Amino acid sequence: MAPVANYIAVRGKGNPNQEGGVYQQAAGILYAIAYTIKMSYKGPHKIEGFFEYVVPPLEGFWWQDDIDGVDYGNKDSFNWISVIRLPDFVTKDDFDWAAAEATKKKRLDCSAAGFLTVDEGLCV
């Protein structure tokens, strides 16, 4: 069985290649929160069980409505959830703190980000 995994997640729709578009903005929000958590040990907010780690890569879940397979010629119709996995020691409260902290310190609206738990179930 695959373990349950927690992620920072931003949901959106549209072409990921659009310059300055929603997808690129989402990536900025994800990394802002991820690095706020990663560097938290240097500040007053202490996360129980924290250890230094490498921020995982950007991942994504992609789909198009009413299309069998993928229509790469119509990227504007992509739905997506972009995610960065969180270490197991990060709780929803830690995520909420990091989102608020990143919003304040980086002057970036992180309200689009959510705490997503994925339970893949049996994986082969």
N, C-alpha and C positions, 0 to 999 in steps of 0.2 A: 504494500500500500504506500502511496505517495503521502508525505506529510502535508498537513494543512500549512499554507503559506500566506503571509500577510504582505501587502503591497501598498505603496503610495499609488493612487490611480487618478487619472484625468480622462474623462469621456468626451468624445467629440465626433464630428462628422465633417468630411470634406477631404480635399486633396492634400496629402502630407507634404507635397513638394511646393506648395504655395509659399512664396517668400513672405516672411513675417505673418504667416497664417496661424490659424488656431492650433494646428499640430505643433508648430515650432514654439508657440507660446506655452503649450502644455509641457513640452520637454523642459523649458526653462523653469516652470513651476516645480516639476518633479525633481530636478536636480537641486533647486534651491532648498527644498525640504529635506532631500536626502543628505545634502552636505551639512545642513543645520544639525541633523541628528548625528552624523558622523563626528562633527566637531564639538558636540555638546559637552564632552568631558572637560573641555577647556574653560567652561563657564560655570555659573552657579547651579544650573539645572542638572541634576544627577539622575541617570537612568539606571535602575536596578539591574544588575547583571551585565552592565555594559563592558564590552571589550573592543579594542580597536579592530577595524575591519576595512575591507575594500568595498566601495560602493558598487553593487552589482550593475550589469549593463541594462540599458533601456530595453524593455520587451513590449510586445503589443498583441492585442486580440483584434482581428480585423474581420469584417463581413460586409456584404452588400445585401440589401433587401430585394426580394423578388428576382434574384439572379442565381442561376445554377452554375456553380463554379465561381470564377472571378473574371470580371470585365475590366481589364487594365486600361482600356480606352476610356473608361468613365470613372476616373479617380475621384471626381467630385461626389460620387455616390457612396464612397467608403464610410462606414461607421467604424469607430475604433475606441479602444480603451488602452491608453498607454500607461505602462506601469514600471516601477522600480521596486524590486523585492526588498523587504525590510528584514533585518536580523530578527530572530525569534524573540529576543529580549525586549523589542520595542512594542509597547502596548498602545491601545487607542488613545489613552491620555498623553503618552509621549508624542504620538503623532500630532494630536491637537495642539500641544505646546509648540512643536516644531513649525507647524503651519502658521501659527500666530507670530512666532518669532521671526520666521522668514519674511512674512508680510511686513513686519515692522522694520527689521534690519535691512532688508534688500529693497524695500519700497516696491514690492511686487504683490499684486492681489493673488493670493493662493487659495481663495475660496472655492475654486473649481476642483481642488484636490480632495480626494476621499481616502478613507482607510478601507481597503478591499481585502477580504479573506477568501481564498480560493482553496477548495478541497477537491483535488483532481480525482480522488478515489483510486481504484486499482489501475495502475499503469504497467504496461508490458513493453 
